[in-house]
Amino acid sequence: MAETQRCTHLLADLSDYLDGDAAAEVCAAIERHLAACEDCRVVVDTLSKTVALYHTLPPPDMPDAAQTRLFAALNLDEFSRLYRQ
C-alpha cells in the first residue's frame, strides 16, 4: 500500500483518536504510523493544538437568523428549539 494511502486511511480516524474514542487497535496503528511519518505527526500536533485553543475561547455570537439556517441545514431543528430555551 502506498504511503499516502496509509496516511489517508489513518487520518480518517484522527478525530476519534484525538478525542480518546478510537478503539485500542486503531490507536496502536495510528501511533505506529506517527512514529514513522513526520508529516502525519505535524498534522496530529497541529490539529490537537487547534482543538485545545478552540476550547479556550468563548462561544461565538451568532445572529438568530444565521443560527436558524445552520441548524436547518444540519437537520438540527429539534436542537435549535432546545438551544434557544
PDB file with one MODEL, atoms N, CA, C and O in Angstrom:
MODEL        1
ATOM      1  N   MET A   1       0.860  -1.172   0.000  1.00  0.00           N
ATOM      2  CA  MET A   1       0.000   0.000   0.000  1.00  0.00           C
ATOM      3  C   MET A   1       0.908   1.238   0.000  1.00  0.00           C
ATOM      4  O   MET A   1       1.868   1.306   0.768  1.00  0.00           O
ATOM      5  N   ALA A   2       0.603   2.208  -0.858  1.00  0.00           N
ATOM      6  CA  ALA A   2       1.405   3.433  -0.926  1.00  0.00           C
ATOM      7  C   ALA A   2       1.278   4.206   0.377  1.00  0.00           C
ATOM      8  O   ALA A   2       0.251   4.146   1.053  1.00  0.00           O
ATOM      9  N   GLU A   3       2.344   4.938   0.719  1.00  0.00           N
ATOM     10  CA  GLU A   3       2.365   5.675   1.984  1.00  0.00           C
ATOM     11  C   GLU A   3       1.210   6.671   2.082  1.00  0.00           C
ATOM     12  O   GLU A   3       0.589   6.788   3.139  1.00  0.00           O
ATOM     13  N   THR A   4       0.911   7.395   0.991  1.00  0.00           N
ATOM     14  CA  THR A   4      -0.181   8.366   1.069  1.00  0.00           C
ATOM     15  C   THR A   4      -1.520   7.688   1.293  1.00  0.00           C
ATOM     16  O   THR A   4      -2.390   8.261   1.950  1.00  0.00           O
ATOM     17  N   GLN A   5      -1.712   6.498   0.775  1.00  0.00           N
ATOM     18  CA  GLN A   5      -2.954   5.776   1.034  1.00  0.00           C
ATOM     19  C   GLN A   5      -3.043   5.383   2.500  1.00  0.00           C
ATOM     20  O   GLN A   5      -4.117   5.458   3.097  1.00  0.00           O
ATOM     21  N   ARG A   6      -1.929   4.965   3.083  1.00  0.00           N
ATOM     22  CA  ARG A   6      -1.923   4.628   4.514  1.00  0.00           C
ATOM     23  C   ARG A   6      -2.227   5.867   5.337  1.00  0.00           C
ATOM     24  O   ARG A   6      -2.990   5.813   6.302  1.00  0.00           O
ATOM     25  N   CYS A   7      -1.620   6.989   4.947  1.00  0.00           N
ATOM     26  CA  CYS A   7      -1.849   8.233   5.688  1.00  0.00           C
ATOM     27  C   CYS A   7      -3.323   8.609   5.641  1.00  0.00           C
ATOM     28  O   CYS A   7      -3.922   8.910   6.673  1.00  0.00           O
ATOM     29  N   THR A   8      -3.895   8.592   4.478  1.00  0.00           N
ATOM     30  CA  THR A   8      -5.296   8.959   4.316  1.00  0.00           C
ATOM     31  C   THR A   8      -6.189   8.041   5.133  1.00  0.00           C
ATOM     32  O   THR A   8      -7.124   8.505   5.786  1.00  0.00           O
ATOM     33  N   HIS A   9      -5.915   6.759   5.103  1.00  0.00           N
ATOM     34  CA  HIS A   9      -6.722   5.800   5.850  1.00  0.00           C
ATOM     35  C   HIS A   9      -6.633   6.068   7.359  1.00  0.00           C
ATOM     36  O   HIS A   9      -7.652   6.056   8.050  1.00  0.00           O
ATOM     37  N   LEU A  10      -5.440   6.305   7.863  1.00  0.00           N
ATOM     38  CA  LEU A  10      -5.279   6.544   9.296  1.00  0.00           C
ATOM     39  C   LEU A  10      -5.864   7.880   9.715  1.00  0.00           C
ATOM     40  O   LEU A  10      -6.412   7.998  10.811  1.00  0.00           O
ATOM     41  N   LEU A  11      -5.757   8.882   8.867  1.00  0.00           N
ATOM     42  CA  LEU A  11      -6.268  10.203   9.214  1.00  0.00           C
ATOM     43  C   LEU A  11      -7.792  10.221   9.277  1.00  0.00           C
ATOM     44  O   LEU A  11      -8.380  11.112   9.890  1.00  0.00           O
ATOM     45  N   ALA A  12      -8.426   9.243   8.648  1.00  0.00           N
ATOM     46  CA  ALA A  12      -9.883   9.160   8.727  1.00  0.00           C
ATOM     47  C   ALA A  12     -10.352   8.924  10.161  1.00  0.00           C
ATOM     48  O   ALA A  12     -11.469   9.291  10.524  1.00  0.00           O
ATOM     49  N   ASP A  13      -9.493   8.310  10.971  1.00  0.00           N
ATOM     50  CA  ASP A  13      -9.826   8.024  12.369  1.00  0.00           C
ATOM     51  C   ASP A  13      -9.221   9.034  13.342  1.00  0.00           C
ATOM     52  O   ASP A  13      -9.277   8.846  14.557  1.00  0.00           O
ATOM     53  N   LEU A  14      -8.650  10.093  12.803  1.00  0.00           N
ATOM     54  CA  LEU A  14      -7.900  11.023  13.637  1.00  0.00           C
ATOM     55  C   LEU A  14      -8.757  11.725  14.681  1.00  0.00           C
ATOM     56  O   LEU A  14      -8.317  11.902  15.816  1.00  0.00           O
ATOM     57  N   SER A  15      -9.939  12.117  14.329  1.00  0.00           N
ATOM     58  CA  SER A  15     -10.805  12.808  15.289  1.00  0.00           C
ATOM     59  C   SER A  15     -11.103  11.913  16.492  1.00  0.00           C
ATOM     60  O   SER A  15     -10.987  12.346  17.638  1.00  0.00           O
ATOM     61  N   ASP A  16     -11.484  10.676  16.228  1.00  0.00           N
ATOM     62  CA  ASP A  16     -11.747   9.745  17.327  1.00  0.00           C
ATOM     63  C   ASP A  16     -10.484   9.492  18.148  1.00  0.00           C
ATOM     64  O   ASP A  16     -10.546   9.373  19.372  1.00  0.00           O
ATOM     65  N   TYR A  17      -9.356   9.412  17.480  1.00  0.00           N
ATOM     66  CA  TYR A  17      -8.079   9.202  18.171  1.00  0.00           C
ATOM     67  C   TYR A  17      -7.800  10.356  19.132  1.00  0.00           C
ATOM     68  O   TYR A  17      -7.476  10.132  20.298  1.00  0.00           O
ATOM     69  N   LEU A  18      -7.925  11.586  18.643  1.00  0.00           N
ATOM     70  CA  LEU A  18      -7.642  12.745  19.486  1.00  0.00           C
ATOM     71  C   LEU A  18      -8.654  12.902  20.616  1.00  0.00           C
ATOM     72  O   LEU A  18      -8.316  13.400  21.690  1.00  0.00           O
ATOM     73  N   ASP A  19      -9.888  12.481  20.378  1.00  0.00           N
ATOM     74  CA  ASP A  19     -10.927  12.570  21.408  1.00  0.00           C
ATOM     75  C   ASP A  19     -10.836  11.423  22.423  1.00  0.00           C
ATOM     76  O   ASP A  19     -11.532  11.431  23.438  1.00  0.00           O
ATOM     77  N   GLY A  20      -9.983  10.447  22.146  1.00  0.00           N
ATOM     78  CA  GLY A  20      -9.866   9.293  23.027  1.00  0.00           C
ATOM     79  C   GLY A  20     -10.971   8.279  22.818  1.00  0.00           C
ATOM     80  O   GLY A  20     -11.213   7.435  23.682  1.00  0.00           O
ATOM     81  N   ASP A  21     -11.650   8.353  21.672  1.00  0.00           N
ATOM     82  CA  ASP A  21     -12.774   7.457  21.394  1.00  0.00           C
ATOM     83  C   ASP A  21     -12.440   6.328  20.426  1.00  0.00           C
ATOM     84  O   ASP A  21     -13.293   5.486  20.144  1.00  0.00           O
ATOM     85  N   ALA A  22     -11.217   6.298  19.916  1.00  0.00           N
ATOM     86  CA  ALA A  22     -10.838   5.265  18.949  1.00  0.00           C
ATOM     87  C   ALA A  22     -10.551   3.959  19.686  1.00  0.00           C
ATOM     88  O   ALA A  22     -10.104   3.951  20.833  1.00  0.00           O
ATOM     89  N   ALA A  23     -10.818   2.875  19.002  1.00  0.00           N
ATOM     90  CA  ALA A  23     -10.522   1.544  19.550  1.00  0.00           C
ATOM     91  C   ALA A  23      -9.018   1.400  19.765  1.00  0.00           C
ATOM     92  O   ALA A  23      -8.220   2.052  19.092  1.00  0.00           O
ATOM     93  N   ALA A  24      -8.646   0.548  20.702  1.00  0.00           N
ATOM     94  CA  ALA A  24      -7.238   0.358  21.050  1.00  0.00           C
ATOM     95  C   ALA A  24      -6.394  -0.016  19.836  1.00  0.00           C
ATOM     96  O   ALA A  24      -5.284   0.490  19.674  1.00  0.00           O
ATOM     97  N   GLU A  25      -6.908  -0.895  18.987  1.00  0.00           N
ATOM     98  CA  GLU A  25      -6.131  -1.303  17.809  1.00  0.00           C
ATOM     99  C   GLU A  25      -5.959  -0.158  16.818  1.00  0.00           C
ATOM    100  O   GLU A  25      -4.930  -0.067  16.147  1.00  0.00           O
ATOM    101  N   VAL A  26      -6.960   0.717  16.722  1.00  0.00           N
ATOM    102  CA  VAL A  26      -6.851   1.894  15.859  1.00  0.00           C
ATOM    103  C   VAL A  26      -5.798   2.842  16.427  1.00  0.00           C
ATOM    104  O   VAL A  26      -4.965   3.361  15.685  1.00  0.00           O
ATOM    105  N   CYS A  27      -5.831   3.067  17.735  1.00  0.00           N
ATOM    106  CA  CYS A  27      -4.826   3.924  18.382  1.00  0.00           C
ATOM    107  C   CYS A  27      -3.423   3.379  18.153  1.00  0.00           C
ATOM    108  O   CYS A  27      -2.504   4.132  17.834  1.00  0.00           O
ATOM    109  N   ALA A  28      -3.261   2.075  18.314  1.00  0.00           N
ATOM    110  CA  ALA A  28      -1.948   1.459  18.121  1.00  0.00           C
ATOM    111  C   ALA A  28      -1.470   1.637  16.685  1.00  0.00           C
ATOM    112  O   ALA A  28      -0.299   1.936  16.451  1.00  0.00           O
ATOM    113  N   ALA A  29      -2.369   1.455  15.726  1.00  0.00           N
ATOM    114  CA  ALA A  29      -1.999   1.621  14.313  1.00  0.00           C
ATOM    115  C   ALA A  29      -1.607   3.061  14.015  1.00  0.00           C
ATOM    116  O   ALA A  29      -0.629   3.307  13.309  1.00  0.00           O
ATOM    117  N   ILE A  30      -2.364   4.012  14.550  1.00  0.00           N
ATOM    118  CA  ILE A  30      -2.040   5.420  14.336  1.00  0.00           C
ATOM    119  C   ILE A  30      -0.695   5.749  14.976  1.00  0.00           C
ATOM    120  O   ILE A  30       0.126   6.434  14.366  1.00  0.00           O
ATOM    121  N   GLU A  31      -0.464   5.280  16.173  1.00  0.00           N
ATOM    122  CA  GLU A  31       0.792   5.577  16.862  1.00  0.00           C
ATOM    123  C   GLU A  31       1.993   4.957  16.159  1.00  0.00           C
ATOM    124  O   GLU A  31       3.062   5.565  16.111  1.00  0.00           O
ATOM    125  N   ARG A  32       1.829   3.759  15.617  1.00  0.00           N
ATOM    126  CA  ARG A  32       2.913   3.145  14.826  1.00  0.00           C
ATOM    127  C   ARG A  32       3.197   3.994  13.592  1.00  0.00           C
ATOM    128  O   ARG A  32       4.350   4.235  13.235  1.00  0.00           O
ATOM    129  N   HIS A  33       2.119   4.440  12.947  1.00  0.00           N
ATOM    130  CA  HIS A  33       2.282   5.264  11.753  1.00  0.00           C
ATOM    131  C   HIS A  33       2.959   6.592  12.102  1.00  0.00           C
ATOM    132  O   HIS A  33       3.864   7.038  11.396  1.00  0.00           O
ATOM    133  N   LEU A  34       2.517   7.218  13.190  1.00  0.00           N
ATOM    134  CA  LEU A  34       3.096   8.507  13.589  1.00  0.00           C
ATOM    135  C   LEU A  34       4.578   8.388  13.909  1.00  0.00           C
ATOM    136  O   LEU A  34       5.341   9.328  13.684  1.00  0.00           O
ATOM    137  N   ALA A  35       4.986   7.243  14.429  1.00  0.00           N
ATOM    138  CA  ALA A  35       6.396   7.036  14.754  1.00  0.00           C
ATOM    139  C   ALA A  35       7.269   7.090  13.499  1.00  0.00           C
ATOM    140  O   ALA A  35       8.453   7.419  13.574  1.00  0.00           O
ATOM    141  N   ALA A  36       6.674   6.763  12.341  1.00  0.00           N
ATOM    142  CA  ALA A  36       7.451   6.708  11.098  1.00  0.00           C
ATOM    143  C   ALA A  36       7.123   7.825  10.117  1.00  0.00           C
ATOM    144  O   ALA A  36       7.802   7.952   9.098  1.00  0.00           O
ATOM    145  N   CYS A  37       6.117   8.628  10.385  1.00  0.00           N
ATOM    146  CA  CYS A  37       5.655   9.617   9.398  1.00  0.00           C
ATOM    147  C   CYS A  37       5.621  11.014  10.015  1.00  0.00           C
ATOM    148  O   CYS A  37       4.693  11.363  10.745  1.00  0.00           O
ATOM    149  N   GLU A  38       6.630  11.793   9.714  1.00  0.00           N
ATOM    150  CA  GLU A  38       6.707  13.138  10.287  1.00  0.00           C
ATOM    151  C   GLU A  38       5.569  14.029   9.788  1.00  0.00           C
ATOM    152  O   GLU A  38       5.052  14.848  10.549  1.00  0.00           O
ATOM    153  N   ASP A  39       5.175  13.883   8.534  1.00  0.00           N
ATOM    154  CA  ASP A  39       4.077  14.707   8.012  1.00  0.00           C
ATOM    155  C   ASP A  39       2.807  14.505   8.832  1.00  0.00           C
ATOM    156  O   ASP A  39       2.125  15.473   9.168  1.00  0.00           O
ATOM    157  N   CYS A  40       2.491  13.273   9.151  1.00  0.00           N
ATOM    158  CA  CYS A  40       1.290  12.994   9.939  1.00  0.00           C
ATOM    159  C   CYS A  40       1.452  13.474  11.384  1.00  0.00           C
ATOM    160  O   CYS A  40       0.485  13.920  12.001  1.00  0.00           O
ATOM    161  N   ARG A  41       2.667  13.383  11.922  1.00  0.00           N
ATOM    162  CA  ARG A  41       2.895  13.924  13.273  1.00  0.00           C
ATOM    163  C   ARG A  41       2.602  15.415  13.307  1.00  0.00           C
ATOM    164  O   ARG A  41       2.024  15.915  14.272  1.00  0.00           O
ATOM    165  N   VAL A  42       2.999  16.126  12.259  1.00  0.00           N
ATOM    166  CA  VAL A  42       2.722  17.565  12.181  1.00  0.00           C
ATOM    167  C   VAL A  42       1.217  17.807  12.123  1.00  0.00           C
ATOM    168  O   VAL A  42       0.703  18.699  12.797  1.00  0.00           O
ATOM    169  N   VAL A  43       0.513  17.014  11.318  1.00  0.00           N
ATOM    170  CA  VAL A  43      -0.944  17.161  11.202  1.00  0.00           C
ATOM    171  C   VAL A  43      -1.611  16.903  12.553  1.00  0.00           C
ATOM    172  O   VAL A  43      -2.463  17.682  12.981  1.00  0.00           O
ATOM    173  N   VAL A  44      -1.234  15.825  13.220  1.00  0.00           N
ATOM    174  CA  VAL A  44      -1.833  15.470  14.511  1.00  0.00           C
ATOM    175  C   VAL A  44      -1.532  16.543  15.549  1.00  0.00           C
ATOM    176  O   VAL A  44      -2.418  16.948  16.301  1.00  0.00           O
ATOM    177  N   ASP A  45      -0.287  17.003  15.592  1.00  0.00           N
ATOM    178  CA  ASP A  45       0.096  18.026  16.564  1.00  0.00           C
ATOM    179  C   ASP A  45      -0.664  19.327  16.309  1.00  0.00           C
ATOM    180  O   ASP A  45      -1.159  19.953  17.246  1.00  0.00           O
ATOM    181  N   THR A  46      -0.755  19.730  15.052  1.00  0.00           N
ATOM    182  CA  THR A  46      -1.460  20.970  14.703  1.00  0.00           C
ATOM    183  C   THR A  46      -2.933  20.873  15.039  1.00  0.00           C
ATOM    184  O   THR A  46      -3.504  21.797  15.621  1.00  0.00           O
ATOM    185  N   LEU A  47      -3.554  19.757  14.676  1.00  0.00           N
ATOM    186  CA  LEU A  47      -4.979  19.600  14.964  1.00  0.00           C
ATOM    187  C   LEU A  47      -5.233  19.554  16.469  1.00  0.00           C
ATOM    188  O   LEU A  47      -6.190  20.155  16.958  1.00  0.00           O
ATOM    189  N   SER A  48      -4.393  18.857  17.188  1.00  0.00           N
ATOM    190  CA  SER A  48      -4.537  18.773  18.638  1.00  0.00           C
ATOM    191  C   SER A  48      -4.439  20.156  19.284  1.00  0.00           C
ATOM    192  O   SER A  48      -5.235  20.498  20.159  1.00  0.00           O
ATOM    193  N   LYS A  49      -3.471  20.935  18.852  1.00  0.00           N
ATOM    194  CA  LYS A  49      -3.311  22.293  19.386  1.00  0.00           C
ATOM    195  C   LYS A  49      -4.481  23.190  18.991  1.00  0.00           C
ATOM    196  O   LYS A  49      -4.933  24.009  19.792  1.00  0.00           O
ATOM    197  N   THR A  50      -4.968  23.042  17.773  1.00  0.00           N
ATOM    198  CA  THR A  50      -6.109  23.841  17.311  1.00  0.00           C
ATOM    199  C   THR A  50      -7.344  23.552  18.156  1.00  0.00           C
ATOM    200  O   THR A  50      -8.046  24.477  18.566  1.00  0.00           O
ATOM    201  N   VAL A  51      -7.611  22.284  18.415  1.00  0.00           N
ATOM    202  CA  VAL A  51      -8.762  21.898  19.236  1.00  0.00           C
ATOM    203  C   VAL A  51      -8.603  22.444  20.654  1.00  0.00           C
ATOM    204  O   VAL A  51      -9.559  22.959  21.234  1.00  0.00           O
ATOM    205  N   ALA A  52      -7.405  22.333  21.206  1.00  0.00           N
ATOM    206  CA  ALA A  52      -7.163  22.838  22.561  1.00  0.00           C
ATOM    207  C   ALA A  52      -7.380  24.351  22.627  1.00  0.00           C
ATOM    208  O   ALA A  52      -7.986  24.850  23.574  1.00  0.00           O
ATOM    209  N   LEU A  53      -6.890  25.073  21.632  1.00  0.00           N
ATOM    210  CA  LEU A  53      -7.094  26.525  21.596  1.00  0.00           C
ATOM    211  C   LEU A  53      -8.572  26.880  21.434  1.00  0.00           C
ATOM    212  O   LEU A  53      -9.065  27.812  22.068  1.00  0.00           O
ATOM    213  N   TYR A  54      -9.267  26.139  20.589  1.00  0.00           N
ATOM    214  CA  TYR A  54     -10.696  26.381  20.372  1.00  0.00           C
ATOM    215  C   TYR A  54     -11.460  26.266  21.691  1.00  0.00           C
ATOM    216  O   TYR A  54     -12.346  27.073  21.973  1.00  0.00           O
ATOM    217  N   HIS A  55     -11.118  25.272  22.486  1.00  0.00           N
ATOM    218  CA  HIS A  55     -11.816  25.055  23.753  1.00  0.00           C
ATOM    219  C   HIS A  55     -11.551  26.152  24.780  1.00  0.00           C
ATOM    220  O   HIS A  55     -12.284  26.263  25.763  1.00  0.00           O
ATOM    221  N   THR A  56     -10.523  26.957  24.571  1.00  0.00           N
ATOM    222  CA  THR A  56     -10.236  28.055  25.500  1.00  0.00           C
ATOM    223  C   THR A  56     -11.013  29.318  25.164  1.00  0.00           C
ATOM    224  O   THR A  56     -11.085  30.236  25.980  1.00  0.00           O
ATOM    225  N   LEU A  57     -11.594  29.373  23.976  1.00  0.00           N
ATOM    226  CA  LEU A  57     -12.307  30.570  23.535  1.00  0.00           C
ATOM    227  C   LEU A  57     -13.765  30.539  23.968  1.00  0.00           C
ATOM    228  O   LEU A  57     -14.356  29.467  24.101  1.00  0.00           O
ATOM    229  N   PRO A  58     -14.351  31.727  24.190  1.00  0.00           N
ATOM    230  CA  PRO A  58     -15.786  31.756  24.480  1.00  0.00           C
ATOM    231  C   PRO A  58     -16.573  31.411  23.220  1.00  0.00           C
ATOM    232  O   PRO A  58     -16.077  31.613  22.111  1.00  0.00           O
ATOM    233  N   PRO A  59     -17.779  30.898  23.371  1.00  0.00           N
ATOM    234  CA  PRO A  59     -18.590  30.586  22.191  1.00  0.00           C
ATOM    235  C   PRO A  59     -18.853  31.865  21.384  1.00  0.00           C
ATOM    236  O   PRO A  59     -19.120  32.920  21.961  1.00  0.00           O
ATOM    237  N   PRO A  60     -18.778  31.769  20.057  1.00  0.00           N
ATOM    238  CA  PRO A  60     -19.018  32.953  19.240  1.00  0.00           C
ATOM    239  C   PRO A  60     -20.496  33.336  19.248  1.00  0.00           C
ATOM    240  O   PRO A  60     -21.372  32.480  19.378  1.00  0.00           O
ATOM    241  N   ASP A  61     -20.757  34.630  19.109  1.00  0.00           N
ATOM    242  CA  ASP A  61     -22.133  35.088  18.946  1.00  0.00           C
ATOM    243  C   ASP A  61     -22.548  34.822  17.510  1.00  0.00           C
ATOM    244  O   ASP A  61     -21.779  35.044  16.574  1.00  0.00           O
ATOM    245  N   MET A  62     -23.761  34.350  17.350  1.00  0.00           N
ATOM    246  CA  MET A  62     -24.275  34.086  16.017  1.00  0.00           C
ATOM    247  C   MET A  62     -25.670  34.682  15.925  1.00  0.00           C
ATOM    248  O   MET A  62     -26.517  34.408  16.774  1.00  0.00           O
ATOM    249  N   PRO A  63     -25.917  35.491  14.906  1.00  0.00           N
ATOM    250  CA  PRO A  63     -27.265  36.042  14.746  1.00  0.00           C
ATOM    251  C   PRO A  63     -28.305  34.922  14.680  1.00  0.00           C
ATOM    252  O   PRO A  63     -28.048  33.859  14.115  1.00  0.00           O
ATOM    253  N   ASP A  64     -29.471  35.170  15.259  1.00  0.00           N
ATOM    254  CA  ASP A  64     -30.530  34.151  15.290  1.00  0.00           C
ATOM    255  C   ASP A  64     -30.864  33.618  13.901  1.00  0.00           C
ATOM    256  O   ASP A  64     -31.058  32.415  13.729  1.00  0.00           O
ATOM    257  N   ALA A  65     -30.931  34.504  12.910  1.00  0.00           N
ATOM    258  CA  ALA A  65     -31.285  34.062  11.556  1.00  0.00           C
ATOM    259  C   ALA A  65     -30.227  33.101  11.005  1.00  0.00           C
ATOM    260  O   ALA A  65     -30.563  32.096  10.379  1.00  0.00           O
ATOM    261  N   ALA A  66     -28.966  33.409  11.238  1.00  0.00           N
ATOM    262  CA  ALA A  66     -27.893  32.530  10.755  1.00  0.00           C
ATOM    263  C   ALA A  66     -27.928  31.191  11.488  1.00  0.00           C
ATOM    264  O   ALA A  66     -27.732  30.138  10.881  1.00  0.00           O
ATOM    265  N   GLN A  67     -28.178  31.238  12.787  1.00  0.00           N
ATOM    266  CA  GLN A  67     -28.254  30.011  13.573  1.00  0.00           C
ATOM    267  C   GLN A  67     -29.418  29.140  13.104  1.00  0.00           C
ATOM    268  O   GLN A  67     -29.274  27.922  13.001  1.00  0.00           O
ATOM    269  N   THR A  68     -30.546  29.740  12.824  1.00  0.00           N
ATOM    270  CA  THR A  68     -31.708  29.002  12.340  1.00  0.00           C
ATOM    271  C   THR A  68     -31.388  28.319  11.016  1.00  0.00           C
ATOM    272  O   THR A  68     -31.722  27.150  10.826  1.00  0.00           O
ATOM    273  N   ARG A  69     -30.736  29.046  10.089  1.00  0.00           N
ATOM    274  CA  ARG A  69     -30.370  28.462   8.786  1.00  0.00           C
ATOM    275  C   ARG A  69     -29.363  27.327   8.963  1.00  0.00           C
ATOM    276  O   ARG A  69     -29.472  26.291   8.307  1.00  0.00           O
ATOM    277  N   LEU A  70     -28.388  27.519   9.845  1.00  0.00           N
ATOM    278  CA  LEU A  70     -27.376  26.489  10.079  1.00  0.00           C
ATOM    279  C   LEU A  70     -28.005  25.227  10.643  1.00  0.00           C
ATOM    280  O   LEU A  70     -27.763  24.130  10.139  1.00  0.00           O
ATOM    281  N   PHE A  71     -28.809  25.377  11.681  1.00  0.00           N
ATOM    282  CA  PHE A  71     -29.450  24.212  12.291  1.00  0.00           C
ATOM    283  C   PHE A  71     -30.374  23.506  11.303  1.00  0.00           C
ATOM    284  O   PHE A  71     -30.451  22.277  11.298  1.00  0.00           O
ATOM    285  N   ALA A  72     -31.073  24.271  10.467  1.00  0.00           N
ATOM    286  CA  ALA A  72     -31.944  23.656   9.459  1.00  0.00           C
ATOM    287  C   ALA A  72     -31.111  22.885   8.434  1.00  0.00           C
ATOM    288  O   ALA A  72     -31.476  21.776   8.043  1.00  0.00           O
ATOM    289  N   ALA A  73     -29.998  23.470   8.001  1.00  0.00           N
ATOM    290  CA  ALA A  73     -29.141  22.802   7.016  1.00  0.00           C
ATOM    291  C   ALA A  73     -28.543  21.523   7.574  1.00  0.00           C
ATOM    292  O   ALA A  73     -28.306  20.572   6.829  1.00  0.00           O
ATOM    293  N   LEU A  74     -28.297  21.490   8.871  1.00  0.00           N
ATOM    294  CA  LEU A  74     -27.721  20.309   9.512  1.00  0.00           C
ATOM    295  C   LEU A  74     -28.784  19.372  10.083  1.00  0.00           C
ATOM    296  O   LEU A  74     -28.468  18.406  10.777  1.00  0.00           O
ATOM    297  N   ASN A  75     -30.042  19.672   9.782  1.00  0.00           N
ATOM    298  CA  ASN A  75     -31.163  18.882  10.288  1.00  0.00           C
ATOM    299  C   ASN A  75     -31.168  18.829  11.810  1.00  0.00           C
ATOM    300  O   ASN A  75     -31.413  17.777  12.401  1.00  0.00           O
ATOM    301  N   LEU A  76     -30.899  19.957  12.432  1.00  0.00           N
ATOM    302  CA  LEU A  76     -30.864  20.053  13.888  1.00  0.00           C
ATOM    303  C   LEU A  76     -32.000  20.924  14.414  1.00  0.00           C
ATOM    304  O   LEU A  76     -31.827  21.634  15.404  1.00  0.00           O
ATOM    305  N   ASP A  77     -33.144  20.877  13.769  1.00  0.00           N
ATOM    306  CA  ASP A  77     -34.256  21.732  14.172  1.00  0.00           C
ATOM    307  C   ASP A  77     -34.641  21.504  15.627  1.00  0.00           C
ATOM    308  O   ASP A  77     -34.922  22.469  16.339  1.00  0.00           O
ATOM    309  N   GLU A  78     -34.664  20.261  16.087  1.00  0.00           N
ATOM    310  CA  GLU A  78     -35.009  19.968  17.482  1.00  0.00           C
ATOM    311  C   GLU A  78     -33.972  20.572  18.421  1.00  0.00           C
ATOM    312  O   GLU A  78     -34.316  21.158  19.448  1.00  0.00           O
ATOM    313  N   PHE A  79     -32.704  20.424  18.058  1.00  0.00           N
ATOM    314  CA  PHE A  79     -31.636  21.009  18.866  1.00  0.00           C
ATOM    315  C   PHE A  79     -31.791  22.525  18.914  1.00  0.00           C
ATOM    316  O   PHE A  79     -31.565  23.143  19.955  1.00  0.00           O
ATOM    317  N   SER A  80     -32.170  23.115  17.807  1.00  0.00           N
ATOM    318  CA  SER A  80     -32.342  24.565  17.749  1.00  0.00           C
ATOM    319  C   SER A  80     -33.383  25.027  18.753  1.00  0.00           C
ATOM    320  O   SER A  80     -33.189  26.030  19.439  1.00  0.00           O
ATOM    321  N   ARG A  81     -34.481  24.302  18.841  1.00  0.00           N
ATOM    322  CA  ARG A  81     -35.539  24.685  19.795  1.00  0.00           C
ATOM    323  C   ARG A  81     -35.044  24.551  21.234  1.00  0.00           C
ATOM    324  O   ARG A  81     -35.342  25.405  22.068  1.00  0.00           O
ATOM    325  N   LEU A  82     -34.305  23.507  21.531  1.00  0.00           N
ATOM    326  CA  LEU A  82     -33.781  23.296  22.878  1.00  0.00           C
ATOM    327  C   LEU A  82     -32.698  24.320  23.224  1.00  0.00           C
ATOM    328  O   LEU A  82     -32.635  24.808  24.353  1.00  0.00           O
ATOM    329  N   TYR A  83     -31.853  24.641  22.252  1.00  0.00           N
ATOM    330  CA  TYR A  83     -30.732  25.546  22.458  1.00  0.00           C
ATOM    331  C   TYR A  83     -31.213  26.954  22.832  1.00  0.00           C
ATOM    332  O   TYR A  83     -30.571  27.650  23.620  1.00  0.00           O
ATOM    333  N   ARG A  84     -32.323  27.353  22.270  1.00  0.00           N
ATOM    334  CA  ARG A  84     -32.803  28.716  22.485  1.00  0.00           C
ATOM    335  C   ARG A  84     -33.615  28.863  23.768  1.00  0.00           C
ATOM    336  O   ARG A  84     -33.974  29.982  24.134  1.00  0.00           O
ATOM    337  N   GLN A  85     -33.911  27.786  24.449  1.00  0.00           N
ATOM    338  CA  GLN A  85     -34.698  27.885  25.680  1.00  0.00           C
ATOM    339  C   GLN A  85     -33.876  28.368  26.829  1.00  0.00           C
ATOM    340  O   GLN A  85     -34.388  28.507  27.940  1.00  0.00           O
TER     341      GLN A  85
ENDMDL
END
